[in-house]
Amino acid sequence: MIPALLIWFGKKYILPKLQKRKSQAAKPVACLVLIALLACTLSLQAQTKTYQIKRNDQVIGKMLFNQQADGENLYLKITSQVNTRFVFKVDVQTEDLAHFKNGKLISSDVNRTVNGRTKERKKTIFRAEGYQLQCGSKQQSFNKPSIAYNMMLLYSMEPANIGQVYSDNFQCFVPIKKSAPHQYRITLPDGNYNDYFFENGICRLVIVNHSLYTIKMELVS
């Protein structure tokens, strides 16, 4: 709605002034205002964030978060690549996708590749009667009328006053608790947990606490 209003404002008020004003000095100023409005519109419609992935203070990969808004639709995409070594070398690539419409999750995809081998693809799809869950060739229903907040949205907005969040990977709701001001903890079904740290509504740091390792994801741009 806001991007549409900005475009309308530019067409209705700025462009007519550009056409009417004879002063050549005034035109560049109006042009700059219009450019600024259009730039603001684009920034509201799309944003990309880059996170460094660290283990033992060593950079082992990066994660990109992309958000695209198109009218009533919101599209999210997270891609990451990690190269590290535990007992043996590990190369992990991920791609997560989500589509929201009017604040409701319409579909999501979770894709994982570990050392060149593709893991089972997981999908959550909204149907009239609820959600359909797919894990590889297996399917099951999830009788929930609406999913408004999933784990991908943690990189877009702080989960204030939210008690649970949908995990597209585990395909269930998981609890989220506020552990300190602008700090939240999500405990996963496998017993591991993630800590999320926010500043001015932006997720600046994620600490993945696994039984075998600890990984930090720090916002760099």
C-alpha positions as CSV (number, residue, x, y, z in Angstrom):
1,M,0.0,0.0,0.0
2,I,2.8,2.5,0.9
3,P,4.7,2.0,-2.4
4,A,1.5,2.6,-4.4
5,L,0.8,5.8,-2.5
6,L,4.3,7.1,-3.2
7,I,4.0,6.4,-6.9
8,W,0.6,8.1,-6.9
9,F,2.0,11.1,-5.1
10,G,4.8,11.4,-7.6
11,K,2.5,11.3,-10.6
12,K,-0.1,13.6,-9.1
13,Y,2.0,16.3,-7.6
14,I,5.6,16.2,-8.7
15,L,5.3,15.5,-12.4
16,P,2.7,18.2,-13.0
17,K,5.0,20.7,-11.3
18,L,7.9,19.6,-13.6
19,Q,5.7,20.2,-16.6
20,K,4.4,23.6,-15.5
21,R,7.5,25.2,-14.1
22,K,9.5,27.1,-16.6
23,S,12.4,27.7,-14.3
24,Q,15.2,25.4,-15.3
25,A,16.7,25.6,-11.8
26,A,13.6,24.2,-10.2
27,K,13.4,21.1,-12.4
28,P,16.5,19.3,-11.1
29,V,15.3,19.8,-7.5
30,A,11.9,18.2,-8.4
31,C,13.6,15.4,-10.3
32,L,15.7,14.6,-7.2
33,V,12.6,14.5,-5.1
34,L,10.9,12.1,-7.5
35,I,14.0,9.9,-7.7
36,A,14.2,9.8,-3.9
37,L,10.5,8.8,-3.7
38,L,11.0,6.0,-6.2
39,A,14.2,4.8,-4.4
40,C,12.2,4.7,-1.2
41,T,9.5,2.7,-3.0
42,L,12.0,0.2,-4.2
43,S,13.6,-0.1,-0.8
44,L,10.1,-0.9,0.7
45,Q,9.4,-3.5,-1.9
46,A,12.7,-5.3,-1.8
47,Q,15.5,-5.8,0.7
48,T,18.5,-8.1,0.9
49,K,20.6,-8.9,4.0
50,T,23.9,-10.7,4.2
51,Y,25.1,-12.7,7.3
52,Q,28.5,-14.1,7.9
53,I,28.5,-17.6,9.3
54,K,31.2,-18.3,11.9
55,R,32.4,-21.2,13.9
56,N,35.1,-20.8,16.6
57,D,35.4,-17.2,15.3
58,Q,36.3,-18.5,11.8
59,V,34.2,-17.5,8.8
60,I,32.8,-20.8,7.3
61,G,30.1,-19.4,5.0
62,K,27.4,-16.8,4.4
63,M,23.7,-16.5,4.3
64,L,21.6,-14.2,2.2
65,F,18.0,-13.1,3.1
66,N,15.9,-11.6,0.4
67,Q,12.4,-10.1,0.8
68,Q,10.2,-9.0,-2.1
69,A,6.8,-7.3,-1.7
70,D,4.3,-7.2,-4.5
71,G,0.9,-5.8,-3.5
72,E,-0.7,-8.3,-1.2
73,N,2.1,-10.8,-1.7
74,L,5.3,-11.2,0.2
75,Y,8.1,-13.5,-1.0
76,L,11.0,-14.6,1.2
77,K,14.2,-16.4,0.2
78,I,17.1,-17.6,2.3
79,T,20.2,-19.2,0.7
80,S,23.3,-20.3,2.5
81,Q,26.5,-22.1,1.9
82,V,28.8,-23.5,4.6
83,N,32.2,-25.2,4.3
84,T,33.7,-26.5,7.4
85,R,35.2,-29.6,9.0
86,F,34.1,-31.7,12.0
87,V,35.5,-35.2,11.9
88,F,35.4,-34.9,8.1
89,K,34.8,-32.1,5.6
90,V,31.2,-30.8,5.4
91,D,29.7,-28.8,2.6
92,V,26.1,-27.6,3.2
93,Q,24.0,-25.6,0.8
94,T,20.4,-24.5,1.6
95,E,17.5,-22.7,-0.1
96,D,14.4,-21.8,1.8
97,L,11.4,-20.1,0.0
98,A,8.2,-18.7,1.4
99,H,5.1,-17.0,0.0
100,F,2.7,-15.0,2.1
101,K,-0.5,-13.3,1.0
102,N,-2.4,-10.9,3.2
103,G,-0.3,-12.1,6.1
104,K,-1.0,-15.8,5.6
105,L,1.5,-18.4,4.6
106,I,0.6,-19.8,1.2
107,S,3.6,-22.0,0.5
108,S,7.1,-22.7,1.7
109,D,10.0,-24.9,0.5
110,V,13.0,-26.2,2.3
111,N,15.9,-27.6,0.3
112,R,19.1,-29.0,1.7
113,T,22.2,-30.4,0.0
114,V,25.0,-32.0,2.1
115,N,28.3,-33.0,0.5
116,G,26.5,-33.0,-2.9
117,R,23.6,-35.2,-1.7
118,T,20.2,-33.7,-1.8
119,K,18.1,-34.2,1.3
120,E,14.3,-34.8,1.2
121,R,12.5,-31.6,0.1
122,K,10.0,-30.3,2.5
123,K,6.9,-28.3,1.4
124,T,4.1,-26.6,3.3
125,I,1.1,-25.7,1.0
126,F,-2.1,-23.9,2.0
127,R,-5.3,-25.6,1.0
128,A,-8.9,-24.7,1.6
129,E,-9.2,-27.2,4.5
130,G,-5.8,-26.3,6.1
131,Y,-2.2,-27.1,5.1
132,Q,-0.7,-30.0,3.3
133,L,2.8,-31.1,4.4
134,Q,5.2,-32.9,2.1
135,C,8.5,-34.5,3.1
136,G,9.9,-36.3,0.1
137,S,7.2,-38.6,-1.1
138,K,5.3,-38.5,2.2
139,Q,2.3,-36.3,2.7
140,Q,0.1,-35.4,5.7
141,S,-2.4,-32.7,6.7
142,F,-1.9,-30.0,9.2
143,N,-5.2,-28.7,10.5
144,K,-4.3,-25.1,11.1
145,P,-6.5,-22.4,9.4
146,S,-3.6,-19.9,9.1
147,I,0.1,-19.6,9.6
148,A,1.1,-15.9,10.0
149,Y,4.7,-16.1,11.3
150,N,7.4,-18.6,10.3
151,M,11.1,-18.8,11.1
152,M,12.1,-17.0,7.9
153,L,10.2,-13.9,9.1
154,L,12.6,-13.6,12.1
155,Y,15.0,-12.0,9.6
156,S,12.4,-9.4,8.7
157,M,10.6,-8.4,11.9
158,E,11.1,-8.8,15.6
159,P,8.7,-11.4,17.1
160,A,7.3,-9.1,19.8
161,N,4.2,-10.6,21.6
162,I,4.6,-13.9,19.6
163,G,4.6,-17.1,21.5
164,Q,5.1,-19.6,18.8
165,V,6.6,-19.7,15.3
166,Y,6.1,-22.2,12.5
167,S,9.2,-24.2,11.5
168,D,9.2,-25.0,7.8
169,N,12.0,-27.5,8.4
170,F,10.4,-29.4,11.2
171,Q,6.9,-28.7,9.8
172,C,5.4,-27.8,13.2
173,F,5.0,-24.9,15.6
174,V,7.9,-24.3,18.0
175,P,7.9,-22.1,21.1
176,I,9.6,-18.8,21.1
177,K,10.5,-17.1,24.4
178,K,11.8,-13.6,25.2
179,S,15.0,-14.2,27.2
180,A,16.1,-10.5,27.5
181,P,15.1,-7.2,25.9
182,H,15.2,-7.7,22.1
183,Q,16.5,-11.2,22.6
184,Y,14.6,-14.4,21.9
185,R,15.1,-18.2,22.2
186,I,13.6,-20.9,20.0
187,T,13.8,-24.4,21.3
188,L,13.6,-27.0,18.5
189,P,12.0,-30.4,18.5
190,D,15.4,-32.1,18.4
191,G,16.5,-30.4,21.7
192,N,18.8,-27.8,20.1
193,Y,18.0,-24.1,20.4
194,N,18.7,-20.8,18.6
195,D,19.1,-17.4,20.1
196,Y,18.1,-14.3,18.1
197,F,19.3,-10.8,18.9
198,F,17.5,-7.7,17.5
199,E,18.5,-4.0,17.3
200,N,16.0,-1.4,16.1
201,G,13.8,-4.2,14.9
202,I,16.5,-5.8,12.8
203,C,18.0,-9.2,13.5
204,R,21.7,-8.6,14.0
205,L,22.9,-11.9,15.3
206,V,21.7,-15.5,15.5
207,I,23.5,-18.1,17.7
208,V,22.8,-21.7,16.7
209,N,23.3,-23.9,19.8
210,H,23.7,-27.5,18.7
211,S,24.8,-30.4,20.9
212,L,27.9,-30.8,18.8
213,Y,28.8,-27.2,17.8
214,T,27.9,-23.5,18.1
215,I,27.5,-21.3,15.1
216,K,27.1,-17.6,14.9
217,M,25.4,-15.7,12.0
218,E,26.2,-12.0,12.1
219,L,24.6,-9.3,9.9
220,V,27.3,-7.6,7.8
221,S,25.2,-5.7,5.2
